[in-house]
Amino acid sequence: MDVYLNRTLELGQKVPYGASDFRLQVSQHTYHVGNPSRSGASFPVKLKAAVYCGETEVLNLVAEVQPATKAQDMGYRFKYQAGIGPHEPDHILAYMGSNPQADPVGELTFTAVGAYLQDEDVQVAYEHQRRGIATAMYQQAEALTGKQFLSRAGDVLTVDGAAFWASPDRPFGVDALYSQPRRLLWINLADLMAAPLKELPKVVFDADRFTRSATGQRCIEMANEGAGPRVGLQEARIRGLVARGNEGRVESFVTDPHAAPKLMRSVSCGDTPPTLALSNPRGLPDPSIAPPLAALTEDSREEVLQFIGRHLHAIADLNAMEVLHPRLRALSRQRQVHHEPGDPGTIERALEVRRVQCISVMTNMLEVEAEFRASQM
């Protein structure tokens, strides 16, 4: 039996059915996923482990959504207050700053009902609303109790309460109808980004360099000879470029000011020279092109290099996880064909070798650029 590798992340607490053969700690970094329901938005996830189940021949990368940090980043702190009696509700109190003796600016009252939590009341002072405090209090309650709130969507609520529970990207609670966590999603490994969507560098191609390149010349020839004008111009559009010329003939390409930006979300450091992995403005992977660093404008290239420097180790971990697929295929064949147990430790060693290789490649990119800039001064 060959390995079936489900190259997805399970956002939640579940692990594959069957006895797990081994667990791999794949990364300690926080990654981000484009939110399909909100263009330009992303949410953080933390990889828990890669869990391989020999019984089902399935590898799952298990991750969980990180609590929203908006309120914490703004200086709010939270305190748990247990009910006095067995039938008294519990409370989560929100404070501005670290002084728990001050008056709370928010309060969540809740009780445990079987395997779930039920909110009784939530209040946030008017001047502190719209800062993620209510969301953070619900998440604090779930983290402390190990239980989740039952959805209030569809109940008779205030206008604000109904909108709060109807949010499509609510990071807490379960839908009562299906009893499934709302944060339980399946995404491709390629959807992971090393930083929030708004921090990803915008990739702009060097139109002059493209015009002079072999690819650019081929696009010009295809457009002018009529053999495949659509194909030639489409290759340029993929890069955010448009054709310019006279009397219906293409002579060069320039940057299209109306083209949607492409975002650099990772670096592919394989056996070939490193290339950039791109995504569209919604955060979804864009496999149409994987350009080398030299194909970008000077400003765009500098922005990409600064991004690589800030997230070097997180990007290296993303690259290293690409070796899981071929290594597990080899391990599966060893078990099924040769009836040998195999050594899962080889996969951990392969991950570490790939991490070191990626860090070396990207560090060299940064050093070469620094030397080039020094020579220009």
N, C-alpha and C positions, 0 to 999 in steps of 0.2 A: 504494500500500500504506500502510495506517495504521500508526502506531507501536504495537507491542505492548510495553507497559511492565510489566515484571515487578517489582512494587513490593515486592521482597523484598531481604534482605541475604544474601549468600553468606558464611557463616562458614568461612573457609579461604583457600586461595591461588589458586583457579581464577578465570579471567576468561572472558567470553563467547567462543565460537568465532568465528572470522572476524577480519578486520582491525579494530582499534578506531579509530573516527573521532576520538575525543577522550576525555580523562579529566578529571574535575572533582574538585578537592579540596573536599569538601563540609563537613568539620568536623574540628577537631583535638581535640575533646572525647571523653572516654570515656563511653559509654552503657551501659545495663544492660538485660538481658532476663530476664523471669520464667522460672524453670526449671520446665517443665511436669511434670517428674518429682518435684519436691520443692516442696510447697506452702509459699509464703512465702519461697522462696529465689530468688536471681537471680545472674547471672554477668556480668562486664564484657566489653564488646566495643569495639573501636576501628575507626571507619570509615576505610577506606583510600582509596577514591575511588568516584565514579560513573563507570562505563565504558560508553560508548555504541558499539554496533557497527552501522554502517549496513548491512552485508551481511545481518544477521539482523533488523535493526530492533528490537533488544532493548537496554534499559538495565538494567545490573546495578549495584547498590550493593554494593561488595565490602568486607567487614569481616573481622576476625579476632578470635578470643577472646583476651583478655588473660591473661597468666599469673596464677595465684593470688598474691595479695599478702599472704596471711595470715602466712606465715613471715617475709617481709621486714618487715612491719609490726611484728612482735614482736622485731625486732632481729637476725635471723639473716642471715648473709652466706654466699656460695657461691663456690667456687674450682674451676676446671677444671685437671686434671692429666693431661697426655697420657701414653700408654704409652711406656716406654723404648724398646722395640723394635717392629718392624712388626707383630708378632703379639701384643704385650702389650695388655691392655685399658686403656681410659681410665677416669678417675675424676672424679666430682663430689664435692667435700668441702663439708660444711656446718659453719659455725662460729657460735658465739653471740658476737655483737659483731663488731668490725672487726679483731680481731687474728688474722692467719693463722698466727701462731706457736703459738697455743694448740692444745690437742688438739681434733680435729674431733668434733662430736656426731652426725654422720651421714655416710655414704659410699655412693655408688652406683658400682658397677663395671659397665662395658658395653663392647661391641665393635660394630663396623660389619660387617653381613652383607649385602653387595650394596647395595641401595638403602635398607635399613632398619637400625635399631639393635636390638640384643638385650641385655637386661639379664642380668648374670651373678649379681649379688648386690646387695642393698641392706640397709643397717643404720642404725638410728636409736637412739641411747641411750634407755633406758627412760623417764627423767625428761623427755625432750624429744619423746616421741611424741604423736600426736593434735594436732599443731600445723601440719600442712601441709608439713613439711620434705621428706618423701619425694616428694610431688607436685611441689614446687618443684624438686627435684634432677632429676627426669625432664624437666620443662619446660626447665630450664637446658641439659641435654644436647641436646634437640631444637633449641633456639634456636642453640646454638653450632655444631652439625654440619649443620643444614639437613635432617636426616633425622628419621624418626619410628620409635618403637619398635613392633615387632610385638606384637600382643595376646597376653597369656599366659592369657586367659580360657579355661577348659577344660583347661589343663595341670594336672599334679599339683603342687600348691603347698601351702604352709602355710595354715592357716585365715585368718590375717591377710592373706597374699598373695592368696589367692583372693578375699576380700572387696574388697581394694584394686583388683584388676584388673576385678572385676565391677561396680564403681560405675557407675551409669547416666549420671552427669555427669562422667566422668573427662576432664580437659582435655588429654590427651596420648595418643599411641599410635594405631594403626590396627587394625581387626579383621582378623585373618589370613584369615577366610573370605571377606570381601568386598574386602579391601584398600582400604577407604575410611576416611578420617579420621573418628574419632568426633565431632570437633568440627565436621564439615561438616554444617550444618543450614540449613534455610530458614525464615525468619521474616518476618512482615509488618513493613513500616516502622512501622505503628501500634503494634507491640510494644515499640519502643524507649522507654526511660525515661531521664530525665536524671540519675537517682540510683539507688542500690540500693533494692530493694523495702522494706527495713526503714526507710529514711529518707523515704519518700514520706508526705506529710501525709494524715491521715485526714479525710475530708470529712464533716461533720455538717450537715444542713440545719436551718434555722431553722423549727421547726414552726409557731410563731405567725405568722410572715411568710407561710408557705405557706398556712395557713388563710385569711388575709385576702386572698391574691392571687386573681387571676382564675382561675388553674389550680386552686387549692384549692377555690374556690367551685364550679367546674364539677364537680370530683370529688365534693363533697358533694351537689350536685344529682343527679348520675348515680346515686349510691349510694341516695339517699332516694326518688327517683322510680321506681326499679326498671327504668329503661330499659337501663342497663348497669352494674349494681352492681360486677361484676367489673372492668370497665374502670376505673371511678373509683377503686376501692380499689387496683388494681394500680399506677396512676400514683403514688399515695402510697408504696406499698411500694418502688417503684423508688428513691425518695429515702430509704429507711430510716425511713419514718413509718408509724404505724398509726392507725386511726380510733378516736375516742372519742365517746360520746353516751349517750342514754337511750331506753329503750323501742324499741330497734331502729333508731333514727334517728341518723345521723352528725351531730355538731355541730362537731367540730374534729379536729385531728390532733396527735399527740405523737410524740416520738422513740421508736423501737422499740429497747429495750436489747439485744435478741437479734439484731438485724439485722447481717449481716456488713458490715464497714466497706468503704467505697469509698475508693480512693486517688487523689490528684491526681497525674497523671503528666506533664502538659504543659498548655500554654495555647494555644488556637486564636485567633490574631490575624489574621483575615481582614478583609474590607471591612466586616463587621458588628461590633458591639461584642464585645470579647473574652469567650470562654467557657472553662471548664475541661474538659480531657479527662480522663476517669476510667478507672480499671482496677479489676478485682476483686482480692480478696486473693491470688490466684495470679499477678497481674501481667498478666493478659490484658485487652485493651482492652474497655471497657464502652460500647458505642455507644448504649445505651438513653437516655441523657440527657447533655447538655452544659450544665451550669448556669452562670449568671453568678456572679461573686464575691459579689454582694449577697445571694444566696439562702442563704448559709451562716450559721452561728452566729458570734458575734463571735470566740470562741476559735479556731474552725476557720479563719475568714477570716485571722486573724493568722498562724496556722501556714502557710497557703498563701502569704501574702505574704512571709514569711521564706524559704520554699523558693524562691520566684521570685527573690528578691534573691541567694541563694547560687548559683543555677544560671542566671542571666539569659542569658548568651551561649550556653550549651548548649541552652536552650529555644528561643532565637531561631534557632539552626541547624536544629533539628527543624522549626520553622515554615517556614523558608526552603526546605527540601527539597520542600515540597508544590508548589512552582512547577515542578518538573522535568517533571511529567506534561503539563500544557498546553503548555509551551514546546517539548517534544520533539514533540508532535503537530503543532504549527505548523511546526517544522523539517522533519518528515517530509513533510508535504503540499507544502512549498515544493520539496523535492527531487523528489518523485514526480510532481506535477502540473505545476509550472512548470519543472522540470528545471534548477533553480538550486542551487548548492552549499549556500547558507545559511551563516550565521555562528554557529558554536557559542559565540562570545564573548558573544552576546546572552543565553545561558543563564547564564553566569557573572555578567554584570551584573544579570540579574533576581534571582539568588540574593542578591547583595549588597544590592540595593534592598529585598528582602523582609527580610533580616536587620536592616537599619537601621530599617525600619518596625516590626518586632516589638519591637526594643529600645526604641524610642520609646513604643510602646503600653504595654509592661510597666513602663517607668520612670515613665510618667505614673500608672499604677495605684499604684505605691509612693509617689509624691509626694502624690497625693490622700489616701491613707490617713494619711500622716504629718501632713498639714495638718489632717485631721479629728481625729486624736488630740491634736494640739497645741491645737485649739480647745476640747477637752473638759477640759483640765487647768486 
